[in-house]
Amino acid sequence: MKVIELSYDHLPHHLKPCFLYLASFPKDTAIISSTLKDFWHAEGLVEQAAMKSVEDFPVAW
């Protein structure tokens, strides 16, 4: 658990909600990046203006 906490603590502020969002998935669940992008975008966790494209976001991080 300490590793996860350290990972979270060192993330930029704007990425912390995205990291926490992943906790809603059961352990060992395969997450399709395009689906995750759609979820994050629908929740308002990412803004297209802040990146090259919303599609690039999960791949970039």
N, CA, C and O atoms as CSV, one atom per row, in Angstrom:
chain,resi,resn,atom,element,x,y,z
A,1,MET,N,N,0.822,-1.191,0.000
A,1,MET,CA,C,0.000,0.000,0.000
A,1,MET,C,C,0.869,1.259,0.000
A,1,MET,O,O,0.470,2.288,-0.546
A,2,LYS,N,N,2.035,1.182,0.600
A,2,LYS,CA,C,2.926,2.338,0.643
A,2,LYS,C,C,3.347,2.779,-0.755
A,2,LYS,O,O,3.474,3.974,-1.021
A,3,VAL,N,N,3.564,1.810,-1.652
A,3,VAL,CA,C,3.976,2.143,-3.013
A,3,VAL,C,C,2.881,2.935,-3.712
A,3,VAL,O,O,3.159,3.911,-4.408
A,4,ILE,N,N,1.646,2.515,-3.526
A,4,ILE,CA,C,0.524,3.229,-4.138
A,4,ILE,C,C,0.415,4.635,-3.558
A,4,ILE,O,O,0.183,5.601,-4.286
A,5,GLU,N,N,0.585,4.740,-2.255
A,5,GLU,CA,C,0.525,6.052,-1.613
A,5,GLU,C,C,1.632,6.970,-2.135
A,5,GLU,O,O,1.390,8.147,-2.406
A,6,LEU,N,N,2.829,6.439,-2.274
A,6,LEU,CA,C,3.931,7.239,-2.811
A,6,LEU,C,C,3.656,7.657,-4.248
A,6,LEU,O,O,3.924,8.795,-4.635
A,7,SER,N,N,3.125,6.738,-5.030
A,7,SER,CA,C,2.786,7.064,-6.417
A,7,SER,C,C,1.771,8.197,-6.458
A,7,SER,O,O,1.914,9.140,-7.235
A,8,TYR,N,N,0.757,8.100,-5.628
A,8,TYR,CA,C,-0.290,9.125,-5.584
A,8,TYR,C,C,0.281,10.466,-5.124
A,8,TYR,O,O,0.004,11.507,-5.720
A,9,ASP,N,N,1.066,10.428,-4.077
A,9,ASP,CA,C,1.610,11.665,-3.510
A,9,ASP,C,C,2.492,12.431,-4.490
A,9,ASP,O,O,2.590,13.655,-4.407
A,10,HIS,N,N,3.127,11.733,-5.404
A,10,HIS,CA,C,4.040,12.387,-6.338
A,10,HIS,C,C,3.403,12.734,-7.682
A,10,HIS,O,O,4.080,13.236,-8.579
A,11,LEU,N,N,2.126,12.475,-7.822
A,11,LEU,CA,C,1.428,12.849,-9.056
A,11,LEU,C,C,1.129,14.348,-9.065
A,11,LEU,O,O,0.913,14.943,-8.009
A,12,PRO,N,N,1.115,14.951,-10.235
A,12,PRO,CA,C,0.646,16.335,-10.317
A,12,PRO,C,C,-0.816,16.405,-9.858
A,12,PRO,O,O,-1.573,15.448,-10.020
A,13,HIS,N,N,-1.192,17.520,-9.298
A,13,HIS,CA,C,-2.533,17.692,-8.721
A,13,HIS,C,C,-3.647,17.324,-9.702
A,13,HIS,O,O,-4.629,16.696,-9.306
A,14,HIS,N,N,-3.511,17.703,-10.964
A,14,HIS,CA,C,-4.581,17.472,-11.937
A,14,HIS,C,C,-4.741,15.998,-12.314
A,14,HIS,O,O,-5.755,15.624,-12.903
A,15,LEU,N,N,-3.752,15.152,-11.985
A,15,LEU,CA,C,-3.858,13.725,-12.314
A,15,LEU,C,C,-4.369,12.872,-11.158
A,15,LEU,O,O,-4.731,11.714,-11.364
A,16,LYS,N,N,-4.404,13.414,-9.966
A,16,LYS,CA,C,-4.832,12.635,-8.800
A,16,LYS,C,C,-6.260,12.103,-8.921
A,16,LYS,O,O,-6.494,10.951,-8.557
A,17,PRO,N,N,-7.223,12.882,-9.412
A,17,PRO,CA,C,-8.575,12.322,-9.576
A,17,PRO,C,C,-8.612,11.153,-10.565
A,17,PRO,O,O,-9.385,10.213,-10.384
A,18,CYS,N,N,-7.789,11.209,-11.596
A,18,CYS,CA,C,-7.739,10.109,-12.569
A,18,CYS,C,C,-7.188,8.849,-11.913
A,18,CYS,O,O,-7.691,7.751,-12.152
A,19,PHE,N,N,-6.168,9.002,-11.098
A,19,PHE,CA,C,-5.578,7.878,-10.370
A,19,PHE,C,C,-6.616,7.255,-9.435
A,19,PHE,O,O,-6.759,6.034,-9.389
A,20,LEU,N,N,-7.332,8.088,-8.700
A,20,LEU,CA,C,-8.350,7.591,-7.774
A,20,LEU,C,C,-9.504,6.918,-8.505
A,20,LEU,O,O,-10.103,5.974,-7.990
A,21,TYR,N,N,-9.813,7.397,-9.694
A,21,TYR,CA,C,-10.892,6.807,-10.492
A,21,TYR,C,C,-10.606,5.340,-10.784
A,21,TYR,O,O,-11.528,4.528,-10.856
A,22,LEU,N,N,-9.341,5.002,-10.952
A,22,LEU,CA,C,-8.969,3.615,-11.236
A,22,LEU,C,C,-9.322,2.676,-10.085
A,22,LEU,O,O,-9.488,1.475,-10.301
A,23,ALA,N,N,-9.437,3.197,-8.880
A,23,ALA,CA,C,-9.792,2.369,-7.724
A,23,ALA,C,C,-11.218,1.839,-7.811
A,23,ALA,O,O,-11.576,0.924,-7.069
A,24,SER,N,N,-12.029,2.388,-8.690
A,24,SER,CA,C,-13.409,1.916,-8.827
A,24,SER,C,C,-13.495,0.609,-9.618
A,24,SER,O,O,-14.548,-0.027,-9.655
A,25,PHE,N,N,-12.398,0.212,-10.243
A,25,PHE,CA,C,-12.377,-1.038,-11.000
A,25,PHE,C,C,-11.895,-2.179,-10.103
A,25,PHE,O,O,-10.985,-1.984,-9.297
A,26,PRO,N,N,-12.489,-3.362,-10.233
A,26,PRO,CA,C,-12.018,-4.510,-9.442
A,26,PRO,C,C,-10.558,-4.848,-9.770
A,26,PRO,O,O,-10.074,-4.581,-10.870
A,27,LYS,N,N,-9.885,-5.434,-8.803
A,27,LYS,CA,C,-8.495,-5.845,-8.969
A,27,LYS,C,C,-8.358,-6.770,-10.181
A,27,LYS,O,O,-9.223,-7.607,-10.437
A,28,ASP,N,N,-7.276,-6.608,-10.908
A,28,ASP,CA,C,-6.940,-7.428,-12.084
A,28,ASP,C,C,-7.913,-7.276,-13.245
A,28,ASP,O,O,-7.993,-8.154,-14.104
A,29,THR,N,N,-8.644,-6.183,-13.277
A,29,THR,CA,C,-9.549,-5.914,-14.391
A,29,THR,C,C,-8.766,-5.290,-15.541
A,29,THR,O,O,-7.986,-4.359,-15.343
A,30,ALA,N,N,-8.981,-5.809,-16.732
A,30,ALA,CA,C,-8.385,-5.192,-17.920
A,30,ALA,C,C,-9.215,-3.961,-18.261
A,30,ALA,O,O,-10.439,-4.034,-18.369
A,31,ILE,N,N,-8.540,-2.837,-18.427
A,31,ILE,CA,C,-9.231,-1.584,-18.715
A,31,ILE,C,C,-8.811,-1.115,-20.105
A,31,ILE,O,O,-7.628,-0.896,-20.364
A,32,ILE,N,N,-9.764,-0.969,-20.970
A,32,ILE,CA,C,-9.488,-0.505,-22.327
A,32,ILE,C,C,-9.277,1.005,-22.278
A,32,ILE,O,O,-10.120,1.740,-21.763
A,33,SER,N,N,-8.150,1.462,-22.816
A,33,SER,CA,C,-7.801,2.880,-22.695
A,33,SER,C,C,-8.847,3.799,-23.315
A,33,SER,O,O,-9.097,4.886,-22.794
A,34,SER,N,N,-9.456,3.385,-24.413
A,34,SER,CA,C,-10.471,4.251,-25.031
A,34,SER,C,C,-11.708,4.367,-24.143
A,34,SER,O,O,-12.339,5.423,-24.088
A,35,THR,N,N,-12.051,3.290,-23.455
A,35,THR,CA,C,-13.183,3.322,-22.520
A,35,THR,C,C,-12.852,4.197,-21.323
A,35,THR,O,O,-13.678,4.995,-20.880
A,36,LEU,N,N,-11.649,4.046,-20.805
A,36,LEU,CA,C,-11.210,4.861,-19.678
A,36,LEU,C,C,-11.220,6.335,-20.059
A,36,LEU,O,O,-11.643,7.180,-19.270
A,37,LYS,N,N,-10.760,6.643,-21.252
A,37,LYS,CA,C,-10.771,8.022,-21.753
A,37,LYS,C,C,-12.187,8.572,-21.779
A,37,LYS,O,O,-12.427,9.711,-21.380
A,38,ASP,N,N,-13.127,7.754,-22.254
A,38,ASP,CA,C,-14.528,8.187,-22.312
A,38,ASP,C,C,-15.084,8.439,-20.914
A,38,ASP,O,O,-15.792,9.422,-20.696
A,39,PHE,N,N,-14.769,7.556,-19.966
A,39,PHE,CA,C,-15.225,7.732,-18.581
A,39,PHE,C,C,-14.657,9.019,-17.992
A,39,PHE,O,O,-15.393,9.827,-17.425
A,40,TRP,N,N,-13.345,9.206,-18.129
A,40,TRP,CA,C,-12.700,10.391,-17.579
A,40,TRP,C,C,-13.253,11.664,-18.195
A,40,TRP,O,O,-13.475,12.655,-17.500
A,41,HIS,N,N,-13.472,11.632,-19.486
A,41,HIS,CA,C,-14.005,12.811,-20.167
A,41,HIS,C,C,-15.432,13.100,-19.689
A,41,HIS,O,O,-15.776,14.254,-19.434
A,42,ALA,N,N,-16.259,12.064,-19.566
A,42,ALA,CA,C,-17.643,12.236,-19.109
A,42,ALA,C,C,-17.704,12.766,-17.680
A,42,ALA,O,O,-18.606,13.528,-17.334
A,43,GLU,N,N,-16.751,12.364,-16.858
A,43,GLU,CA,C,-16.709,12.813,-15.463
A,43,GLU,C,C,-16.086,14.203,-15.324
A,43,GLU,O,O,-16.098,14.784,-14.238
A,44,GLY,N,N,-15.547,14.731,-16.408
A,44,GLY,CA,C,-14.903,16.040,-16.354
A,44,GLY,C,C,-13.516,16.007,-15.749
A,44,GLY,O,O,-13.018,17.030,-15.279
A,45,LEU,N,N,-12.881,14.833,-15.753
A,45,LEU,CA,C,-11.555,14.706,-15.151
A,45,LEU,C,C,-10.440,15.171,-16.081
A,45,LEU,O,O,-9.347,15.505,-15.623
A,46,VAL,N,N,-10.707,15.193,-17.358
A,46,VAL,CA,C,-9.707,15.671,-18.317
A,46,VAL,C,C,-10.370,16.678,-19.243
A,46,VAL,O,O,-11.555,16.577,-19.558
A,47,GLU,N,N,-9.585,17.637,-19.663
A,47,GLU,CA,C,-10.083,18.639,-20.598
A,47,GLU,C,C,-9.243,18.573,-21.857
A,47,GLU,O,O,-8.016,18.503,-21.789
A,48,GLN,N,N,-9.884,18.595,-22.982
A,48,GLN,CA,C,-9.171,18.474,-24.243
A,48,GLN,C,C,-8.184,19.624,-24.440
A,48,GLN,O,O,-7.128,19.425,-25.042
A,49,ALA,N,N,-8.499,20.797,-23.957
A,49,ALA,CA,C,-7.611,21.946,-24.147
A,49,ALA,C,C,-6.279,21.766,-23.433
A,49,ALA,O,O,-5.283,22.375,-23.821
A,50,ALA,N,N,-6.249,20.938,-22.396
A,50,ALA,CA,C,-5.039,20.763,-21.596
A,50,ALA,C,C,-4.070,19.748,-22.193
A,50,ALA,O,O,-2.990,19.539,-21.641
A,51,MET,N,N,-4.430,19.116,-23.305
A,51,MET,CA,C,-3.577,18.096,-23.901
A,51,MET,C,C,-3.700,18.141,-25.413
A,51,MET,O,O,-4.544,18.858,-25.951
A,52,LYS,N,N,-2.871,17.385,-26.093
A,52,LYS,CA,C,-2.941,17.329,-27.552
A,52,LYS,C,C,-4.312,16.850,-27.992
A,52,LYS,O,O,-4.954,17.471,-28.839
A,53,SER,N,N,-4.753,15.756,-27.421
A,53,SER,CA,C,-6.091,15.241,-27.693
A,53,SER,C,C,-6.500,14.349,-26.537
A,53,SER,O,O,-5.646,13.776,-25.859
A,54,VAL,N,N,-7.771,14.231,-26.311
A,54,VAL,CA,C,-8.266,13.380,-25.229
A,54,VAL,C,C,-7.834,11.941,-25.469
A,54,VAL,O,O,-7.573,11.209,-24.514
A,55,GLU,N,N,-7.753,11.523,-26.724
A,55,GLU,CA,C,-7.363,10.162,-27.044
A,55,GLU,C,C,-5.933,9.858,-26.607
A,55,GLU,O,O,-5.624,8.712,-26.281
A,56,ASP,N,N,-5.063,10.855,-26.594
A,56,ASP,CA,C,-3.670,10.650,-26.217
A,56,ASP,C,C,-3.468,10.581,-24.708
A,56,ASP,O,O,-2.422,10.116,-24.256
A,57,PHE,N,N,-4.431,11.028,-23.925
A,57,PHE,CA,C,-4.224,11.165,-22.491
A,57,PHE,C,C,-3.880,9.864,-21.775
A,57,PHE,O,O,-2.850,9.814,-21.103
A,58,PRO,N,N,-4.692,8.800,-21.884
A,58,PRO,CA,C,-4.335,7.575,-21.156
A,58,PRO,C,C,-3.007,6.982,-21.617
A,58,PRO,O,O,-2.297,6.374,-20.817
A,59,VAL,N,N,-2.666,7.144,-22.863
A,59,VAL,CA,C,-1.413,6.610,-23.381
A,59,VAL,C,C,-0.232,7.412,-22.846
A,59,VAL,O,O,0.813,6.847,-22.524
A,60,ALA,N,N,-0.398,8.719,-22.752
A,60,ALA,CA,C,0.683,9.592,-22.298
A,60,ALA,C,C,1.014,9.384,-20.828
A,60,ALA,O,O,2.155,9.602,-20.420
A,61,TRP,N,N,0.044,8.969,-20.028
A,61,TRP,CA,C,0.271,8.791,-18.602
A,61,TRP,C,C,0.192,7.346,-18.248
A,61,TRP,O,O,0.357,6.986,-17.082
